Amino acid sequence: MQIYKFNQSNNFDDINSYTFKDFPISFNFFSSTFLVTLIDSSFKSIQDTDTDKQIMYTWSQAADLINLKIEPVLFNILPENDEISIKLDTVCLGNKKYILNHEIDHESSRWVWTNGNIVITLVKNSPGFWADLFTNDSNGLHEISIEEQQYSEEISQGLDKYTSDNNDQRSYFSSIYEERVPDSDDLNDFYANLYRLGHQNPVQEINLNTRKILFSSFDSTLNILKACFQLDIDGIVVNFSLSDEGNILSQHVATFNALAYVYMSKQDIRFTFCSDDNQLFVIVDTKGYAFFYENTNKPLNEFQRIEKFDDLPIGGYLLNKTLYLLTKNSIYIISCI
């Protein structure tokens, strides 16, 4: 992905690049902080066929530091020469200059010769996990440490406990999920990632452990991203914000039982809405129907409401559980209070 920054003269001011591990299908920019993208992992096999790509270095990270390992022969570096320098936002190896994805504490960072290799320890300015090491190079191998893996799973796997509590309901819907929604197999190669954007490039990446974002919105006043996404058959609502150190925090706020099952069974969805109190979810399609779902423990057929309208919806807004729906000839006001 190329990230372009324009100046006031509409000229390119900065051009930076960020390499996704798989193929990005779509992007949702919510602010200068949050980006959500849908990824197609089936393209990974195409990327893996690039046999000419040479691994120039390996790196791993903890919350406070990065370990970078290189083979000197690849950079024509000799032990008797001082050909390595570490600065605030760059690392120079021989005649190659690498731009770091984030600034570091260069005065505390060090490098040593170990068993014929060079090991560089970069101390981070603030705790957190980087999405990538360099902004101008992708010829490295990222080795995921146990600490980094545990951090990524705190959000993705930790959300499992917020799905349906009714085991009978879960078993019933799970058993007919693939049968009633035959096109759901088409999404097996897709997943969604949440990125925290730095000054120029993404500096943190979290896998949301989902194949579908059902709804998302951003509160620019509080700098909070609200997302409702599929987890098994349910739709879970999570607020994402930033800590004082700049890391992504997550807070589960609601679960709509079997909402993902319902969402995936519908075709031609045009709009989705979620109320501010996370008690109402609305799906509007192109066929003239609005489907309302309450956040309740009642069986599915007891908290669904359907409203019919005549024209193609152009836009809509959900305010205080009242849906304002704009069509070509009318404005529909549907109250759910």
Contacts in CASP RR format, 6 or more apart in sequence:
PFRMAT RR
TARGET T0000
AUTHOR 0000-0000-0000
METHOD contacts of the structure
MODEL  1
MQIYKFNQSNNFDDINSYTFKDFPISFNFFSSTFLVTLIDSSFKSIQDTD
TDKQIMYTWSQAADLINLKIEPVLFNILPENDEISIKLDTVCLGNKKYIL
NHEIDHESSRWVWTNGNIVITLVKNSPGFWADLFTNDSNGLHEISIEEQQ
YSEEISQGLDKYTSDNNDQRSYFSSIYEERVPDSDDLNDFYANLYRLGHQ
NPVQEINLNTRKILFSSFDSTLNILKACFQLDIDGIVVNFSLSDEGNILS
QHVATFNALAYVYMSKQDIRFTFCSDDNQLFVIVDTKGYAFFYENTNKPL
NEFQRIEKFDDLPIGGYLLNKTLYLLTKNSIYIISCI
1 17 0 8 1.000
1 18 0 8 1.000
1 19 0 8 1.000
1 20 0 8 1.000
1 24 0 8 1.000
2 15 0 8 1.000
2 16 0 8 1.000
2 17 0 8 1.000
3 15 0 8 1.000
3 16 0 8 1.000
3 17 0 8 1.000
3 18 0 8 1.000
3 200 0 8 1.000
3 201 0 8 1.000
4 12 0 8 1.000
4 14 0 8 1.000
4 15 0 8 1.000
5 12 0 8 1.000
5 13 0 8 1.000
5 14 0 8 1.000
5 15 0 8 1.000
5 16 0 8 1.000
5 200 0 8 1.000
6 12 0 8 1.000
6 13 0 8 1.000
7 13 0 8 1.000
14 200 0 8 1.000
16 135 0 8 1.000
16 136 0 8 1.000
16 200 0 8 1.000
16 201 0 8 1.000
17 135 0 8 1.000
17 136 0 8 1.000
18 131 0 8 1.000
18 132 0 8 1.000
18 135 0 8 1.000
18 201 0 8 1.000
18 202 0 8 1.000
19 132 0 8 1.000
19 138 0 8 1.000
20 37 0 8 1.000
20 39 0 8 1.000
21 39 0 8 1.000
21 44 0 8 1.000
22 39 0 8 1.000
22 40 0 8 1.000
22 41 0 8 1.000
22 43 0 8 1.000
22 44 0 8 1.000
22 47 0 8 1.000
23 39 0 8 1.000
23 40 0 8 1.000
23 41 0 8 1.000
23 42 0 8 1.000
23 43 0 8 1.000
23 44 0 8 1.000
23 46 0 8 1.000
23 47 0 8 1.000
24 37 0 8 1.000
24 38 0 8 1.000
24 39 0 8 1.000
24 40 0 8 1.000
25 37 0 8 1.000
25 38 0 8 1.000
25 39 0 8 1.000
25 40 0 8 1.000
25 190 0 8 1.000
26 37 0 8 1.000
26 38 0 8 1.000
27 35 0 8 1.000
27 36 0 8 1.000
27 37 0 8 1.000
28 35 0 8 1.000
28 36 0 8 1.000
28 37 0 8 1.000
28 213 0 8 1.000
28 216 0 8 1.000
29 35 0 8 1.000
30 36 0 8 1.000
30 216 0 8 1.000
30 218 0 8 1.000
30 225 0 8 1.000
31 218 0 8 1.000
31 220 0 8 1.000
31 223 0 8 1.000
31 225 0 8 1.000
32 197 0 8 1.000
32 198 0 8 1.000
33 196 0 8 1.000
33 197 0 8 1.000
33 198 0 8 1.000
33 223 0 8 1.000
33 225 0 8 1.000
33 242 0 8 1.000
34 194 0 8 1.000
34 195 0 8 1.000
34 196 0 8 1.000
34 197 0 8 1.000
34 218 0 8 1.000
34 225 0 8 1.000
34 240 0 8 1.000
35 194 0 8 1.000
35 195 0 8 1.000
35 197 0 8 1.000
35 202 0 8 1.000
36 192 0 8 1.000
36 193 0 8 1.000
36 194 0 8 1.000
36 195 0 8 1.000
36 208 0 8 1.000
36 213 0 8 1.000
36 216 0 8 1.000
36 225 0 8 1.000
36 227 0 8 1.000
37 192 0 8 1.000
37 193 0 8 1.000
37 195 0 8 1.000
38 190 0 8 1.000
38 191 0 8 1.000
38 192 0 8 1.000
38 213 0 8 1.000
39 190 0 8 1.000
39 191 0 8 1.000
39 192 0 8 1.000
39 193 0 8 1.000
40 189 0 8 1.000
40 190 0 8 1.000
41 189 0 8 1.000
41 190 0 8 1.000
41 191 0 8 1.000
42 189 0 8 1.000
53 139 0 8 1.000
54 74 0 8 1.000
54 139 0 8 1.000
55 139 0 8 1.000
55 140 0 8 1.000
55 141 0 8 1.000
56 70 0 8 1.000
56 74 0 8 1.000
56 75 0 8 1.000
56 137 0 8 1.000
56 139 0 8 1.000
56 140 0 8 1.000
57 68 0 8 1.000
57 69 0 8 1.000
57 70 0 8 1.000
57 74 0 8 1.000
57 139 0 8 1.000
57 140 0 8 1.000
57 141 0 8 1.000
58 68 0 8 1.000
58 69 0 8 1.000
58 140 0 8 1.000
58 141 0 8 1.000
58 142 0 8 1.000
58 143 0 8 1.000
59 66 0 8 1.000
59 67 0 8 1.000
59 68 0 8 1.000
59 69 0 8 1.000
59 133 0 8 1.000
59 140 0 8 1.000
59 141 0 8 1.000
59 142 0 8 1.000
59 143 0 8 1.000
60 66 0 8 1.000
60 67 0 8 1.000
60 142 0 8 1.000
60 143 0 8 1.000
60 144 0 8 1.000
60 145 0 8 1.000
60 148 0 8 1.000
61 67 0 8 1.000
61 129 0 8 1.000
61 130 0 8 1.000
61 145 0 8 1.000
61 148 0 8 1.000
62 145 0 8 1.000
62 147 0 8 1.000
62 148 0 8 1.000
63 124 0 8 1.000
63 127 0 8 1.000
63 128 0 8 1.000
63 129 0 8 1.000
63 147 0 8 1.000
63 151 0 8 1.000
64 123 0 8 1.000
64 124 0 8 1.000
64 127 0 8 1.000
64 128 0 8 1.000
65 121 0 8 1.000
65 122 0 8 1.000
65 123 0 8 1.000
65 124 0 8 1.000
66 104 0 8 1.000
66 121 0 8 1.000
66 122 0 8 1.000
66 124 0 8 1.000
66 130 0 8 1.000
66 133 0 8 1.000
67 119 0 8 1.000
67 120 0 8 1.000
67 121 0 8 1.000
67 122 0 8 1.000
68 91 0 8 1.000
68 119 0 8 1.000
68 120 0 8 1.000
68 121 0 8 1.000
68 122 0 8 1.000
68 133 0 8 1.000
69 117 0 8 1.000
69 118 0 8 1.000
69 119 0 8 1.000
69 120 0 8 1.000
70 93 0 8 1.000
70 117 0 8 1.000
70 118 0 8 1.000
70 120 0 8 1.000
71 117 0 8 1.000
71 118 0 8 1.000
72 78 0 8 1.000
72 79 0 8 1.000
72 116 0 8 1.000
72 117 0 8 1.000
72 118 0 8 1.000
75 83 0 8 1.000
75 93 0 8 1.000
75 94 0 8 1.000
75 96 0 8 1.000
76 94 0 8 1.000
76 95 0 8 1.000
77 83 0 8 1.000
77 84 0 8 1.000
77 93 0 8 1.000
77 94 0 8 1.000
77 118 0 8 1.000
79 113 0 8 1.000
83 92 0 8 1.000
83 93 0 8 1.000
83 94 0 8 1.000
84 91 0 8 1.000
84 92 0 8 1.000
84 93 0 8 1.000
84 94 0 8 1.000
84 111 0 8 1.000
84 118 0 8 1.000
84 120 0 8 1.000
85 91 0 8 1.000
85 92 0 8 1.000
86 92 0 8 1.000
86 104 0 8 1.000
86 106 0 8 1.000
86 109 0 8 1.000
86 110 0 8 1.000
86 111 0 8 1.000
86 120 0 8 1.000
86 122 0 8 1.000
87 106 0 8 1.000
88 103 0 8 1.000
88 104 0 8 1.000
88 106 0 8 1.000
89 99 0 8 1.000
89 100 0 8 1.000
89 102 0 8 1.000
89 103 0 8 1.000
89 104 0 8 1.000
90 97 0 8 1.000
90 98 0 8 1.000
90 99 0 8 1.000
90 100 0 8 1.000
91 97 0 8 1.000
91 98 0 8 1.000
91 100 0 8 1.000
91 120 0 8 1.000
91 122 0 8 1.000
91 134 0 8 1.000
92 98 0 8 1.000
98 133 0 8 1.000
98 134 0 8 1.000
98 136 0 8 1.000
98 137 0 8 1.000
99 134 0 8 1.000
99 135 0 8 1.000
99 136 0 8 1.000
100 122 0 8 1.000
100 133 0 8 1.000
100 134 0 8 1.000
100 135 0 8 1.000
101 130 0 8 1.000
101 131 0 8 1.000
101 132 0 8 1.000
101 133 0 8 1.000
101 134 0 8 1.000
101 135 0 8 1.000
101 201 0 8 1.000
101 203 0 8 1.000
102 124 0 8 1.000
102 125 0 8 1.000
102 130 0 8 1.000
102 198 0 8 1.000
102 203 0 8 1.000
103 125 0 8 1.000
104 122 0 8 1.000
104 123 0 8 1.000
104 124 0 8 1.000
104 125 0 8 1.000
105 123 0 8 1.000
105 124 0 8 1.000
105 125 0 8 1.000
108 123 0 8 1.000
109 120 0 8 1.000
109 121 0 8 1.000
109 122 0 8 1.000
109 123 0 8 1.000
110 120 0 8 1.000
110 121 0 8 1.000
111 118 0 8 1.000
111 119 0 8 1.000
111 120 0 8 1.000
111 121 0 8 1.000
112 118 0 8 1.000
112 119 0 8 1.000
113 119 0 8 1.000
126 245 0 8 1.000
126 246 0 8 1.000
127 245 0 8 1.000
127 247 0 8 1.000
128 204 0 8 1.000
128 245 0 8 1.000
128 246 0 8 1.000
128 247 0 8 1.000
129 148 0 8 1.000
129 151 0 8 1.000
129 152 0 8 1.000
129 204 0 8 1.000
129 205 0 8 1.000
129 247 0 8 1.000
130 203 0 8 1.000
130 204 0 8 1.000
131 195 0 8 1.000
131 201 0 8 1.000
131 202 0 8 1.000
131 203 0 8 1.000
131 204 0 8 1.000
131 205 0 8 1.000
132 138 0 8 1.000
132 142 0 8 1.000
132 201 0 8 1.000
132 202 0 8 1.000
133 140 0 8 1.000
133 142 0 8 1.000
135 200 0 8 1.000
135 201 0 8 1.000
152 206 0 8 1.000
152 207 0 8 1.000
155 206 0 8 1.000
155 208 0 8 1.000
155 209 0 8 1.000
155 248 0 8 1.000
155 250 0 8 1.000
156 206 0 8 1.000
156 207 0 8 1.000
156 208 0 8 1.000
156 209 0 8 1.000
157 209 0 8 1.000
159 209 0 8 1.000
159 231 0 8 1.000
159 236 0 8 1.000
159 238 0 8 1.000
159 250 0 8 1.000
159 252 0 8 1.000
160 231 0 8 1.000
162 231 0 8 1.000
162 234 0 8 1.000
162 236 0 8 1.000
162 252 0 8 1.000
162 255 0 8 1.000
163 170 0 8 1.000
163 231 0 8 1.000
163 232 0 8 1.000
163 233 0 8 1.000
163 234 0 8 1.000
163 236 0 8 1.000
163 255 0 8 1.000
164 170 0 8 1.000
164 232 0 8 1.000
164 233 0 8 1.000
164 234 0 8 1.000
164 255 0 8 1.000
164 257 0 8 1.000
164 258 0 8 1.000
165 297 0 8 1.000
166 257 0 8 1.000
166 297 0 8 1.000
169 257 0 8 1.000
169 258 0 8 1.000
169 299 0 8 1.000
169 300 0 8 1.000
170 232 0 8 1.000
170 233 0 8 1.000
173 233 0 8 1.000
173 258 0 8 1.000
173 261 0 8 1.000
174 232 0 8 1.000
174 233 0 8 1.000
177 184 0 8 1.000
177 233 0 8 1.000
177 261 0 8 1.000
177 264 0 8 1.000
178 184 0 8 1.000
178 185 0 8 1.000
180 261 0 8 1.000
180 265 0 8 1.000
181 261 0 8 1.000
181 264 0 8 1.000
181 265 0 8 1.000
183 264 0 8 1.000
184 264 0 8 1.000
187 211 0 8 1.000
187 212 0 8 1.000
188 211 0 8 1.000
190 211 0 8 1.000
190 212 0 8 1.000
191 207 0 8 1.000
191 208 0 8 1.000
191 209 0 8 1.000
191 210 0 8 1.000
191 211 0 8 1.000
192 207 0 8 1.000
192 208 0 8 1.000
192 210 0 8 1.000
192 211 0 8 1.000
192 212 0 8 1.000
192 213 0 8 1.000
192 229 0 8 1.000
193 205 0 8 1.000
193 206 0 8 1.000
193 207 0 8 1.000
193 208 0 8 1.000
194 205 0 8 1.000
194 206 0 8 1.000
194 208 0 8 1.000
194 225 0 8 1.000
194 227 0 8 1.000
194 240 0 8 1.000
194 248 0 8 1.000
195 202 0 8 1.000
195 204 0 8 1.000
195 205 0 8 1.000
195 206 0 8 1.000
196 202 0 8 1.000
196 203 0 8 1.000
196 204 0 8 1.000
196 205 0 8 1.000
196 242 0 8 1.000
196 246 0 8 1.000
196 247 0 8 1.000
196 248 0 8 1.000
197 203 0 8 1.000
204 247 0 8 1.000
204 248 0 8 1.000
206 248 0 8 1.000
208 227 0 8 1.000
208 229 0 8 1.000
209 231 0 8 1.000
210 229 0 8 1.000
210 230 0 8 1.000
210 231 0 8 1.000
211 230 0 8 1.000
212 229 0 8 1.000
212 230 0 8 1.000
212 260 0 8 1.000
212 263 0 8 1.000
212 264 0 8 1.000
213 227 0 8 1.000
213 228 0 8 1.000
213 229 0 8 1.000
213 230 0 8 1.000
214 228 0 8 1.000
214 229 0 8 1.000
214 230 0 8 1.000
214 235 0 8 1.000
214 259 0 8 1.000
214 260 0 8 1.000
214 263 0 8 1.000
214 272 0 8 1.000
214 281 0 8 1.000
215 226 0 8 1.000
215 227 0 8 1.000
215 228 0 8 1.000
215 272 0 8 1.000
215 273 0 8 1.000
215 274 0 8 1.000
215 281 0 8 1.000
216 225 0 8 1.000
216 226 0 8 1.000
216 227 0 8 1.000
216 228 0 8 1.000
217 225 0 8 1.000
217 226 0 8 1.000
217 274 0 8 1.000
218 224 0 8 1.000
218 225 0 8 1.000
218 226 0 8 1.000
219 225 0 8 1.000
219 226 0 8 1.000
222 241 0 8 1.000
223 241 0 8 1.000
223 242 0 8 1.000
224 239 0 8 1.000
224 240 0 8 1.000
224 241 0 8 1.000
225 239 0 8 1.000
225 240 0 8 1.000
225 241 0 8 1.000
226 237 0 8 1.000
226 238 0 8 1.000
226 239 0 8 1.000
226 240 0 8 1.000
226 253 0 8 1.000
226 274 0 8 1.000
227 237 0 8 1.000
227 238 0 8 1.000
227 240 0 8 1.000
228 235 0 8 1.000
228 236 0 8 1.000
228 237 0 8 1.000
228 238 0 8 1.000
228 254 0 8 1.000
228 256 0 8 1.000
228 259 0 8 1.000
228 272 0 8 1.000
228 274 0 8 1.000
228 281 0 8 1.000
229 235 0 8 1.000
229 236 0 8 1.000
229 238 0 8 1.000
230 260 0 8 1.000
230 263 0 8 1.000
230 264 0 8 1.000
231 260 0 8 1.000
232 260 0 8 1.000
233 258 0 8 1.000
233 260 0 8 1.000
233 261 0 8 1.000
234 255 0 8 1.000
234 256 0 8 1.000
234 257 0 8 1.000
234 258 0 8 1.000
234 259 0 8 1.000
234 260 0 8 1.000
235 255 0 8 1.000
235 256 0 8 1.000
235 259 0 8 1.000
235 260 0 8 1.000
235 263 0 8 1.000
236 252 0 8 1.000
236 254 0 8 1.000
236 255 0 8 1.000
236 256 0 8 1.000
237 252 0 8 1.000
237 253 0 8 1.000
237 254 0 8 1.000
237 255 0 8 1.000
237 256 0 8 1.000
237 274 0 8 1.000
237 278 0 8 1.000
238 250 0 8 1.000
238 251 0 8 1.000
238 252 0 8 1.000
238 253 0 8 1.000
239 250 0 8 1.000
239 251 0 8 1.000
239 253 0 8 1.000
240 248 0 8 1.000
240 249 0 8 1.000
240 250 0 8 1.000
241 248 0 8 1.000
241 249 0 8 1.000
241 251 0 8 1.000
242 248 0 8 1.000
242 249 0 8 1.000
243 249 0 8 1.000
253 278 0 8 1.000
254 278 0 8 1.000
254 279 0 8 1.000
254 295 0 8 1.000
255 295 0 8 1.000
256 281 0 8 1.000
256 293 0 8 1.000
256 295 0 8 1.000
257 297 0 8 1.000
257 300 0 8 1.000
258 300 0 8 1.000
259 281 0 8 1.000
259 293 0 8 1.000
262 283 0 8 1.000
262 291 0 8 1.000
262 293 0 8 1.000
262 300 0 8 1.000
262 304 0 8 1.000
263 269 0 8 1.000
263 272 0 8 1.000
263 283 0 8 1.000
266 283 0 8 1.000
266 285 0 8 1.000
266 291 0 8 1.000
267 285 0 8 1.000
268 285 0 8 1.000
268 286 0 8 1.000
268 287 0 8 1.000
269 283 0 8 1.000
269 284 0 8 1.000
269 285 0 8 1.000
269 286 0 8 1.000
270 284 0 8 1.000
270 285 0 8 1.000
270 286 0 8 1.000
270 313 0 8 1.000
271 282 0 8 1.000
271 283 0 8 1.000
271 284 0 8 1.000
271 313 0 8 1.000
271 315 0 8 1.000
271 316 0 8 1.000
272 281 0 8 1.000
272 282 0 8 1.000
272 283 0 8 1.000
272 284 0 8 1.000
273 281 0 8 1.000
273 282 0 8 1.000
273 284 0 8 1.000
273 316 0 8 1.000
273 317 0 8 1.000
273 318 0 8 1.000
273 323 0 8 1.000
274 280 0 8 1.000
274 281 0 8 1.000
274 282 0 8 1.000
274 318 0 8 1.000
275 281 0 8 1.000
275 318 0 8 1.000
275 320 0 8 1.000
275 321 0 8 1.000
276 320 0 8 1.000
278 295 0 8 1.000
279 294 0 8 1.000
279 295 0 8 1.000
279 321 0 8 1.000
280 292 0 8 1.000
280 293 0 8 1.000
280 294 0 8 1.000
280 295 0 8 1.000
280 318 0 8 1.000
280 321 0 8 1.000
280 336 0 8 1.000
281 292 0 8 1.000
281 293 0 8 1.000
281 295 0 8 1.000
282 290 0 8 1.000
282 291 0 8 1.000
282 292 0 8 1.000
282 293 0 8 1.000
282 318 0 8 1.000
282 323 0 8 1.000
283 290 0 8 1.000
283 291 0 8 1.000
283 293 0 8 1.000
284 290 0 8 1.000
284 291 0 8 1.000
284 313 0 8 1.000
284 316 0 8 1.000
284 325 0 8 1.000
285 291 0 8 1.000
286 312 0 8 1.000
286 313 0 8 1.000
288 308 0 8 1.000
288 309 0 8 1.000
288 310 0 8 1.000
288 311 0 8 1.000
288 312 0 8 1.000
288 313 0 8 1.000
289 306 0 8 1.000
289 307 0 8 1.000
289 308 0 8 1.000
289 309 0 8 1.000
290 306 0 8 1.000
290 307 0 8 1.000
290 309 0 8 1.000
290 323 0 8 1.000
290 325 0 8 1.000
290 334 0 8 1.000
291 304 0 8 1.000
291 305 0 8 1.000
291 306 0 8 1.000
292 304 0 8 1.000
292 305 0 8 1.000
292 306 0 8 1.000
292 307 0 8 1.000
292 323 0 8 1.000
292 336 0 8 1.000
293 303 0 8 1.000
293 304 0 8 1.000
294 303 0 8 1.000
296 302 0 8 1.000
296 303 0 8 1.000
305 336 0 8 1.000
307 332 0 8 1.000
307 334 0 8 1.000
309 325 0 8 1.000
309 327 0 8 1.000
309 330 0 8 1.000
309 332 0 8 1.000
310 327 0 8 1.000
310 329 0 8 1.000
310 330 0 8 1.000
311 327 0 8 1.000
311 328 0 8 1.000
311 329 0 8 1.000
311 330 0 8 1.000
312 327 0 8 1.000
312 328 0 8 1.000
313 325 0 8 1.000
313 326 0 8 1.000
313 327 0 8 1.000
314 326 0 8 1.000
314 327 0 8 1.000
314 328 0 8 1.000
315 325 0 8 1.000
315 326 0 8 1.000
316 323 0 8 1.000
316 324 0 8 1.000
316 325 0 8 1.000
316 326 0 8 1.000
317 323 0 8 1.000
317 324 0 8 1.000
318 324 0 8 1.000
320 337 0 8 1.000
321 335 0 8 1.000
321 336 0 8 1.000
321 337 0 8 1.000
322 333 0 8 1.000
322 334 0 8 1.000
322 335 0 8 1.000
322 336 0 8 1.000
322 337 0 8 1.000
323 332 0 8 1.000
323 333 0 8 1.000
323 334 0 8 1.000
323 335 0 8 1.000
323 336 0 8 1.000
324 331 0 8 1.000
324 332 0 8 1.000
324 333 0 8 1.000
325 331 0 8 1.000
325 332 0 8 1.000
325 333 0 8 1.000
325 334 0 8 1.000
END
